[in-house]
Amino acid sequence: MDHSSLQELLTPVTARTDPTGYTVRVAVIPDGQRPESGDWQEAEWVTIGGLPYASLLVGPGGAVQVSRGPYRTWVEITAPPEKPVVASPTFHVT
């Protein structure tokens, strides 16, 4: 991903059941850090080929601005009584 690009960032979510009926939030954080309360952004679900992805618009004018470097997305799903938080693999912004 280029730091000047405005684009949809998709994070795949693996679950035993379809999570798309639940609220999802995403934090885009430099690698090695954990999200804090102000880092979370309301996200949307996108299904591609039957697989669920948490979707967030990232870049200039998007929900999150990123600069060059390694990042991870963190996905939080509110599925009472559970509220799982999972991190993606590292990706690089150039």
MMTF fields as JSON, N, C-alpha, C and O atoms, coordinates in Angstrom:
{
  "mmtfVersion": "1.0.0",
  "mmtfProducer": "UNKNOWN",
  "numBonds": 375,
  "numAtoms": 376,
  "numGroups": 94,
  "numChains": 1,
  "numModels": 1,
  "chainsPerModel": [1],
  "groupsPerChain": [94],
  "chainIdList": ["A"],
  "bondAtomList": [4, 2, 8, 6, 12, 10, 16, 14, 20, 18, 24, 22, 28, 26, 32, 30, 36, 34, 40, 38, 44, 42, 48, 46, 52, 50, 56, 54, 60, 58, 64, 62, 68, 66, 72, 70, 76, 74, 80, 78, 84, 82, 88, 86, 92, 90, 96, 94, 100, 98, 104, 102, 108, 106, 112, 110, 116, 114, 120, 118, 124, 122, 128, 126, 132, 130, 136, 134, 140, 138, 144, 142, 148, 146, 152, 150, 156, 154, 160, 158, 164, 162, 168, 166, 172, 170, 176, 174, 180, 178, 184, 182, 188, 186, 192, 190, 196, 194, 200, 198, 204, 202, 208, 206, 212, 210, 216, 214, 220, 218, 224, 222, 228, 226, 232, 230, 236, 234, 240, 238, 244, 242, 248, 246, 252, 250, 256, 254, 260, 258, 264, 262, 268, 266, 272, 270, 276, 274, 280, 278, 284, 282, 288, 286, 292, 290, 296, 294, 300, 298, 304, 302, 308, 306, 312, 310, 316, 314, 320, 318, 324, 322, 328, 326, 332, 330, 336, 334, 340, 338, 344, 342, 348, 346, 352, 350, 356, 354, 360, 358, 364, 362, 368, 366, 372, 370],
  "bondOrderList": [1, 1, 1, 1, 1, 1, 1, 1, 1, 1, 1, 1, 1, 1, 1, 1, 1, 1, 1, 1, 1, 1, 1, 1, 1, 1, 1, 1, 1, 1, 1, 1, 1, 1, 1, 1, 1, 1, 1, 1, 1, 1, 1, 1, 1, 1, 1, 1, 1, 1, 1, 1, 1, 1, 1, 1, 1, 1, 1, 1, 1, 1, 1, 1, 1, 1, 1, 1, 1, 1, 1, 1, 1, 1, 1, 1, 1, 1, 1, 1, 1, 1, 1, 1, 1, 1, 1, 1, 1, 1, 1, 1, 1],
  "groupList": [{"groupName": "MET", "atomNameList": ["N", "CA", "C", "O"], "elementList": ["N", "C", "C", "O"], "formalChargeList": [0, 0, 0, 0], "bondAtomList": [1, 0, 2, 1, 3, 2], "bondOrderList": [1, 1, 2], "singleLetterCode": "M", "chemCompType": "L-PEPTIDE LINKING"}, {"groupName": "ASP", "atomNameList": ["N", "CA", "C", "O"], "elementList": ["N", "C", "C", "O"], "formalChargeList": [0, 0, 0, 0], "bondAtomList": [1, 0, 2, 1, 3, 2], "bondOrderList": [1, 1, 2], "singleLetterCode": "D", "chemCompType": "L-PEPTIDE LINKING"}, {"groupName": "HIS", "atomNameList": ["N", "CA", "C", "O"], "elementList": ["N", "C", "C", "O"], "formalChargeList": [0, 0, 0, 0], "bondAtomList": [1, 0, 2, 1, 3, 2], "bondOrderList": [1, 1, 2], "singleLetterCode": "H", "chemCompType": "L-PEPTIDE LINKING"}, {"groupName": "SER", "atomNameList": ["N", "CA", "C", "O"], "elementList": ["N", "C", "C", "O"], "formalChargeList": [0, 0, 0, 0], "bondAtomList": [1, 0, 2, 1, 3, 2], "bondOrderList": [1, 1, 2], "singleLetterCode": "S", "chemCompType": "L-PEPTIDE LINKING"}, {"groupName": "LEU", "atomNameList": ["N", "CA", "C", "O"], "elementList": ["N", "C", "C", "O"], "formalChargeList": [0, 0, 0, 0], "bondAtomList": [1, 0, 2, 1, 3, 2], "bondOrderList": [1, 1, 2], "singleLetterCode": "L", "chemCompType": "L-PEPTIDE LINKING"}, {"groupName": "GLN", "atomNameList": ["N", "CA", "C", "O"], "elementList": ["N", "C", "C", "O"], "formalChargeList": [0, 0, 0, 0], "bondAtomList": [1, 0, 2, 1, 3, 2], "bondOrderList": [1, 1, 2], "singleLetterCode": "Q", "chemCompType": "L-PEPTIDE LINKING"}, {"groupName": "GLU", "atomNameList": ["N", "CA", "C", "O"], "elementList": ["N", "C", "C", "O"], "formalChargeList": [0, 0, 0, 0], "bondAtomList": [1, 0, 2, 1, 3, 2], "bondOrderList": [1, 1, 2], "singleLetterCode": "E", "chemCompType": "L-PEPTIDE LINKING"}, {"groupName": "THR", "atomNameList": ["N", "CA", "C", "O"], "elementList": ["N", "C", "C", "O"], "formalChargeList": [0, 0, 0, 0], "bondAtomList": [1, 0, 2, 1, 3, 2], "bondOrderList": [1, 1, 2], "singleLetterCode": "T", "chemCompType": "L-PEPTIDE LINKING"}, {"groupName": "PRO", "atomNameList": ["N", "CA", "C", "O"], "elementList": ["N", "C", "C", "O"], "formalChargeList": [0, 0, 0, 0], "bondAtomList": [1, 0, 2, 1, 3, 2], "bondOrderList": [1, 1, 2], "singleLetterCode": "P", "chemCompType": "L-PEPTIDE LINKING"}, {"groupName": "VAL", "atomNameList": ["N", "CA", "C", "O"], "elementList": ["N", "C", "C", "O"], "formalChargeList": [0, 0, 0, 0], "bondAtomList": [1, 0, 2, 1, 3, 2], "bondOrderList": [1, 1, 2], "singleLetterCode": "V", "chemCompType": "L-PEPTIDE LINKING"}, {"groupName": "ALA", "atomNameList": ["N", "CA", "C", "O"], "elementList": ["N", "C", "C", "O"], "formalChargeList": [0, 0, 0, 0], "bondAtomList": [1, 0, 2, 1, 3, 2], "bondOrderList": [1, 1, 2], "singleLetterCode": "A", "chemCompType": "L-PEPTIDE LINKING"}, {"groupName": "ARG", "atomNameList": ["N", "CA", "C", "O"], "elementList": ["N", "C", "C", "O"], "formalChargeList": [0, 0, 0, 0], "bondAtomList": [1, 0, 2, 1, 3, 2], "bondOrderList": [1, 1, 2], "singleLetterCode": "R", "chemCompType": "L-PEPTIDE LINKING"}, {"groupName": "GLY", "atomNameList": ["N", "CA", "C", "O"], "elementList": ["N", "C", "C", "O"], "formalChargeList": [0, 0, 0, 0], "bondAtomList": [1, 0, 2, 1, 3, 2], "bondOrderList": [1, 1, 2], "singleLetterCode": "G", "chemCompType": "PEPTIDE LINKING"}, {"groupName": "TYR", "atomNameList": ["N", "CA", "C", "O"], "elementList": ["N", "C", "C", "O"], "formalChargeList": [0, 0, 0, 0], "bondAtomList": [1, 0, 2, 1, 3, 2], "bondOrderList": [1, 1, 2], "singleLetterCode": "Y", "chemCompType": "L-PEPTIDE LINKING"}, {"groupName": "ILE", "atomNameList": ["N", "CA", "C", "O"], "elementList": ["N", "C", "C", "O"], "formalChargeList": [0, 0, 0, 0], "bondAtomList": [1, 0, 2, 1, 3, 2], "bondOrderList": [1, 1, 2], "singleLetterCode": "I", "chemCompType": "L-PEPTIDE LINKING"}, {"groupName": "TRP", "atomNameList": ["N", "CA", "C", "O"], "elementList": ["N", "C", "C", "O"], "formalChargeList": [0, 0, 0, 0], "bondAtomList": [1, 0, 2, 1, 3, 2], "bondOrderList": [1, 1, 2], "singleLetterCode": "W", "chemCompType": "L-PEPTIDE LINKING"}, {"groupName": "LYS", "atomNameList": ["N", "CA", "C", "O"], "elementList": ["N", "C", "C", "O"], "formalChargeList": [0, 0, 0, 0], "bondAtomList": [1, 0, 2, 1, 3, 2], "bondOrderList": [1, 1, 2], "singleLetterCode": "K", "chemCompType": "L-PEPTIDE LINKING"}, {"groupName": "PHE", "atomNameList": ["N", "CA", "C", "O"], "elementList": ["N", "C", "C", "O"], "formalChargeList": [0, 0, 0, 0], "bondAtomList": [1, 0, 2, 1, 3, 2], "bondOrderList": [1, 1, 2], "singleLetterCode": "F", "chemCompType": "L-PEPTIDE LINKING"}],
  "groupTypeList": [0, 1, 2, 3, 3, 4, 5, 6, 4, 4, 7, 8, 9, 7, 10, 11, 7, 1, 8, 7, 12, 13, 7, 9, 11, 9, 10, 9, 14, 8, 1, 12, 5, 11, 8, 6, 3, 12, 1, 15, 5, 6, 10, 6, 15, 9, 7, 14, 12, 12, 4, 8, 13, 10, 3, 4, 4, 9, 12, 8, 12, 12, 10, 9, 5, 9, 3, 11, 12, 8, 13, 11, 7, 15, 9, 6, 14, 7, 10, 8, 8, 6, 16, 8, 9, 9, 10, 3, 8, 7, 17, 2, 9, 7],
  "groupIdList": [1, 2, 3, 4, 5, 6, 7, 8, 9, 10, 11, 12, 13, 14, 15, 16, 17, 18, 19, 20, 21, 22, 23, 24, 25, 26, 27, 28, 29, 30, 31, 32, 33, 34, 35, 36, 37, 38, 39, 40, 41, 42, 43, 44, 45, 46, 47, 48, 49, 50, 51, 52, 53, 54, 55, 56, 57, 58, 59, 60, 61, 62, 63, 64, 65, 66, 67, 68, 69, 70, 71, 72, 73, 74, 75, 76, 77, 78, 79, 80, 81, 82, 83, 84, 85, 86, 87, 88, 89, 90, 91, 92, 93, 94],
  "secStructList": [7, 7, 6, 6, 7, 7, 3, 3, 3, 3, 3, 3, 7, 7, 7, 1, 1, 7, 4, 4, 4, 1, 3, 3, 3, 3, 3, 3, 3, 3, 6, 6, 7, 7, 7, 7, 4, 4, 4, 7, 3, 3, 7, 3, 3, 3, 3, 3, 6, 6, 3, 3, 3, 3, 3, 3, 3, 3, 1, 6, 6, 1, 1, 5, 7, 7, 7, 1, 3, 3, 3, 3, 3, 3, 3, 3, 3, 3, 5, 6, 6, 5, 7, 7, 3, 3, 3, 7, 7, 7, 3, 3, 3, 7],
  "xCoordList": [0.847, 0.0, 0.889, 1.858, 0.574, 1.312, 0.71, -0.511, 1.55, 1.077, 0.19, -0.57, 0.273, -0.558, -1.868, -2.677, -2.073, -3.254, -4.444, -4.28, -5.626, -6.875, -7.536, -7.96, -7.624, -8.166, -8.794, -8.551, -9.61, -10.254, -9.214, -8.592, -9.04, -8.139, -8.993, -9.845, -8.77, -9.559, -8.75, -7.614, -9.335, -8.698, -9.563, -10.71, -9.029, -9.825, -10.094, -9.246, -11.284, -11.668, -12.074, -12.932, -11.452, -11.785, -12.639, -12.258, -13.794, -14.702, -15.465, -15.631, -15.929, -16.713, -18.068, -18.612, -18.614, -19.919, -19.767, -18.753, -20.755, -20.72, -20.706, -21.682, -19.621, -19.539, -20.185, -20.254, -20.663, -21.074, -22.33, -22.676, -23.006, -24.162, -23.782, -24.642, -22.509, -22.033, -21.311, -20.864, -21.206, -20.476, -18.979, -18.455, -18.3, -16.859, -16.165, -16.649, -15.027, -14.174, -12.764, -12.355, -12.027, -10.661, -9.743, -10.107, -8.551, -7.488, -6.31, -5.95, -5.71, -4.526, -3.371, -3.303, -2.457, -1.445, -0.048, 0.122, 0.953, 2.321, 2.66, 2.29, 3.363, 3.74, 4.493, 5.328, 4.201, 4.855, 4.068, 4.44, 2.977, 2.136, 0.773, 0.384, 0.062, -1.301, -2.255, -1.883, -3.485, -4.432, -4.87, -5.001, -5.091, -5.667, -7.088, -7.487, -7.845, -9.272, -9.548, -10.528, -8.723, -8.957, -8.544, -8.789, -7.923, -7.454, -8.533, -8.398, -9.596, -10.62, -11.523, -11.957, -11.798, -12.679, -13.803, -13.578, -15.014, -16.131, -15.818, -15.442, -15.977, -15.689, -16.951, -17.992, -16.84, -17.957, -17.504, -16.31, -18.47, -18.189, -18.321, -19.226, -17.402, -17.457, -17.262, -16.372, -18.092, -17.934, -17.459, -18.09, -16.35, -15.769, -15.552, -14.835, -16.164, -16.016, -16.484, -15.956, -17.48, -18.007, -17.213, -17.579, -16.125, -15.286, -15.485, -15.539, -15.596, -15.811, -14.506, -13.478, -14.585, -13.465, -13.974, -15.065, -13.177, -13.447, -12.87, -11.709, -13.661, -13.273, -13.209, -14.106, -12.113, -11.929, -11.235, -10.278, -11.709, -11.089, -9.881, -10.012, -8.703, -7.442, -6.723, -6.724, -6.116, -5.326, -5.881, -6.789, -5.345, -5.8, -7.311, -7.821, -8.017, -9.467, -10.217, -11.445, -9.497, -10.127, -10.226, -9.954, -10.613, -10.78, -9.448, -9.384, -8.383, -7.045, -6.027, -6.083, -5.096, -3.972, -2.769, -2.542, -2.007, -0.822, 0.398, 0.297, 1.544, 2.807, 3.593, 3.101, 4.779, 5.59, 5.955, 6.191, 5.997, 6.43, 5.579, 4.628, 5.929, 5.167, 3.965, 4.062, 2.847, 1.599, 0.946, 1.312, -0.022, -0.959, -2.348, -2.512, -3.337, -4.703, -5.111, -4.704, -5.906, -6.515, -8.014, -8.563, -8.674, -10.114, -10.794, -10.397, -11.825, -12.618, -14.056, -14.67, -14.577, -15.944, -16.76, -16.385, -17.865, -18.749, -19.829, -20.792, -19.653, -20.556, -20.908, -20.384, -21.806, -22.094, -22.383, -23.091, -21.843, -21.06, -19.586, -18.82, -19.18, -17.768, -17.446, -18.317, -16.161, -15.66, -14.21, -13.278, -14.031, -12.671, -11.943, -12.54, -10.645, -9.746, -8.603, -7.909, -8.402, -7.352, -6.513, -7.013, -5.232, -4.304, -4.01, -3.964, -3.816, -3.456, -1.939, -1.208, -1.483, -0.032, 0.441, -0.367, 1.715, 2.299, 2.176, 2.353, 1.868, 1.908, 2.695, 2.854, 3.188, 4.056, 3.403, 2.8, 3.543, 3.112, 4.38, 5.354, 4.356, 5.555, 5.369, 6.275],
  "yCoordList": [-1.175, 0.0, 1.233, 1.301, 2.185, 3.432, 4.424, 4.503, 5.177, 6.103, 7.221, 7.825, 7.503, 8.57, 8.038, 8.809, 6.738, 6.098, 6.154, 5.979, 6.395, 6.279, 5.007, 4.932, 4.004, 2.729, 1.939, 2.184, 0.984, 0.086, -0.931, -1.628, -1.002, -1.98, -3.126, -2.928, -4.313, -5.488, -6.403, -6.756, -6.786, -7.724, -8.974, -8.902, -10.137, -11.356, -11.783, -11.62, -12.331, -12.794, -14.26, -14.621, -15.095, -16.514, -16.753, -16.387, -17.366, -17.628, -18.921, -19.339, -19.55, -20.784, -20.514, -21.353, -19.329, -18.948, -17.601, -16.924, -17.218, -15.962, -14.77, -14.562, -13.975, -12.85, -11.571, -10.587, -11.56, -10.301, -9.677, -8.549, -10.364, -9.792, -8.985, -8.368, -8.988, -8.307, -7.008, -6.813, -6.141, -4.887, -5.179, -6.018, -4.476, -4.662, -3.302, -2.327, -3.263, -2.068, -2.493, -3.627, -1.569, -1.851, -0.734, 0.442, -1.124, -0.178, -0.499, -1.665, 0.525, 0.357, 0.964, 2.176, 0.087, 0.47, 0.095, -0.966, 0.946, 0.539, -0.789, -1.029, -1.633, -2.944, -2.796, -1.903, -3.655, -3.624, -2.862, -2.859, -2.21, -1.473, -2.151, -2.933, -1.83, -2.313, -1.121, -0.002, -1.356, -0.239, 0.289, -0.456, 1.598, 2.255, 2.66, 2.543, 3.126, 3.388, 4.324, 4.117, 5.338, 6.287, 5.79, 6.467, 4.62, 4.076, 3.333, 3.136, 2.922, 2.091, 2.912, 4.007, 2.363, 2.993, 2.03, 0.829, 2.56, 1.724, 1.23, 2.009, -0.057, -0.659, -1.311, -1.331, -1.837, -2.528, -3.925, -4.207, -4.781, -6.121, -6.15, -5.54, -6.869, -7.146, -8.649, -9.229, -9.27, -10.699, -10.89, -10.415, -11.585, -11.852, -13.355, -13.946, -13.962, -15.402, -16.204, -17.28, -15.675, -16.359, -16.151, -16.692, -15.375, -15.135, -13.714, -12.77, -13.546, -12.215, -11.442, -11.995, -10.152, -9.231, -8.003, -7.509, -7.507, -6.219, -5.161, -5.258, -4.158, -3.162, -1.777, -1.369, -1.049, 0.307, 1.116, 0.64, 2.331, 3.223, 3.893, 4.557, 3.715, 4.172, 5.083, 4.84, 6.121, 7.049, 8.456, 8.703, 9.395, 10.783, 10.893, 10.487, 11.436, 11.563, 10.36, 10.381, 9.307, 8.097, 8.135, 9.158, 7.021, 6.92, 7.006, 7.49, 6.537, 6.497, 6.977, 6.593, 7.815, 8.246, 7.383, 7.126, 6.94, 6.138, 6.765, 7.411, 6.563, 6.99, 5.731, 4.619, 5.898, 4.739, 3.912, 4.448, 2.584, 1.703, 0.457, 0.279, -0.42, -1.65, -1.415, -0.689, -2.029, -1.883, -3.245, -4.233, -3.267, -4.377, -3.777, -2.665, -4.518, -4.148, -5.008, -6.163, -4.432, -5.14, -5.084, -4.021, -6.222, -6.308, -6.681, -7.627, -5.919, -6.184, -6.448, -5.631, -7.592, -7.975, -8.033, -8.721, -7.319, -7.36, -8.396, -8.141, -9.576, -10.707, -11.256, -12.292, -10.556, -10.926, -12.411, -13.0, -13.016, -12.404, -12.227, -11.742, -12.611, -12.506, -11.161, -10.488, -10.795, -9.599, -9.871, -9.315, -10.742, -11.088, -9.92, -9.103, -9.867, -8.889, -9.682, -10.416, -9.542, -10.3, -9.363, -8.377, -9.69, -8.881, -9.583, -10.811, -8.783, -9.323, -9.535, -9.089, -10.222, -10.236, -8.81, -7.942, -8.591, -7.293, -7.013, -7.907, -5.747, -5.306, -4.006, -3.343, -3.64, -2.465, -1.361, -1.615, -0.143, 1.05, 1.667, 1.891, 1.938, 2.486, 3.947, 4.568],
  "zCoordList": [0.0, 0.0, 0.0, 0.756, -0.822, -0.882, 0.119, 0.247, 0.824, 1.859, 1.309, 2.065, 0.025, -0.55, -1.136, -1.653, -1.056, -1.63, -0.669, 0.539, -1.203, -0.442, -0.937, -2.09, -0.07, -0.516, 0.624, 1.806, 0.209, 1.144, 1.629, 0.827, 2.931, 3.532, 4.047, 4.913, 3.523, 3.883, 4.792, 4.473, 5.922, 6.839, 6.908, 7.35, 6.474, 6.515, 7.964, 8.841, 8.19, 9.519, 9.417, 8.612, 10.236, 10.289, 11.52, 12.632, 11.317, 12.431, 12.172, 11.027, 13.26, 13.125, 12.505, 11.786, 12.788, 12.241, 11.538, 11.703, 10.769, 10.027, 10.983, 11.704, 11.011, 11.94, 11.427, 12.163, 10.174, 9.549, 10.149, 9.796, 11.025, 11.702, 12.937, 13.565, 13.285, 14.49, 14.145, 13.015, 15.116, 14.969, 14.881, 15.613, 13.976, 13.821, 13.847, 13.271, 14.525, 14.538, 14.167, 14.417, 13.569, 13.136, 13.63, 13.616, 14.065, 14.396, 13.489, 13.325, 12.9, 12.057, 12.843, 13.045, 13.285, 14.27, 13.772, 13.172, 14.008, 13.673, 14.35, 15.499, 13.622, 14.146, 15.466, 15.612, 16.407, 17.713, 18.763, 19.936, 18.351, 19.299, 19.395, 18.528, 20.469, 20.648, 20.561, 20.913, 20.094, 19.983, 21.348, 22.319, 21.382, 22.553, 22.197, 21.039, 23.15, 22.935, 21.758, 21.043, 21.534, 20.449, 19.067, 18.069, 18.998, 17.719, 16.94, 15.732, 17.615, 16.973, 16.064, 16.421, 14.883, 13.9, 13.549, 13.402, 13.416, 12.969, 11.562, 10.687, 11.361, 10.055, 9.511, 10.168, 8.316, 7.679, 7.3, 7.198, 7.095, 6.596, 5.087, 4.519, 4.437, 3.009, 2.866, 3.487, 2.051, 1.798, 0.363, -0.581, 0.212, -1.104, -1.216, -0.409, -2.201, -2.383, -1.184, -0.901, -0.476, 0.693, 1.974, 3.017, 1.915, 3.086, 3.61, 2.821, 4.945, 5.52, 5.706, 6.097, 5.414, 5.607, 6.351, 6.069, 7.309, 7.935, 7.003, 6.605, 6.651, 5.653, 6.278, 7.016, 5.963, 6.458, 5.366, 4.754, 5.12, 4.14, 4.791, 5.819, 4.187, 4.772, 3.79, 2.583, 4.316, 3.51, 3.613, 4.407, 2.817, 2.868, 2.652, 1.608, 3.628, 3.559, 4.092, 4.166, 4.465, 5.002, 6.515, 7.144, 7.084, 8.536, 9.264, 10.394, 8.62, 9.221, 8.2, 7.032, 8.64, 7.811, 8.192, 9.374, 7.211, 7.498, 6.838, 5.795, 7.46, 6.868, 6.52, 6.71, 6.023, 5.635, 6.864, 7.947, 6.67, 7.747, 7.847, 7.086, 8.802, 9.005, 9.925, 10.914, 9.592, 10.342, 10.544, 9.908, 11.438, 11.61, 11.744, 12.246, 11.292, 11.637, 12.819, 12.941, 13.667, 14.785, 14.551, 14.26, 14.678, 14.441, 15.752, 16.431, 16.09, 17.295, 16.857, 16.171, 17.263, 16.914, 18.192, 19.141, 18.222, 19.381, 19.117, 18.393, 19.721, 19.534, 20.914, 21.324, 21.637, 23.026, 23.188, 22.371, 24.234, 25.317, 24.982, 25.814, 23.782, 23.41, 22.755, 22.204, 22.836, 22.158, 21.751, 22.332, 20.735, 20.342, 19.685, 18.983, 19.933, 19.321, 18.708, 19.412, 17.405, 16.714, 15.853, 15.311, 15.738, 14.937, 13.619, 13.545, 12.591, 11.272, 11.222, 12.106, 10.176, 9.92, 9.589, 9.257, 9.681, 9.359, 7.854, 7.026, 7.52, 6.127, 6.089, 7.113, 4.91, 4.802, 3.968, 2.926, 4.454, 3.73, 3.16, 3.878, 1.856, 1.202, 0.847, 0.292]
}
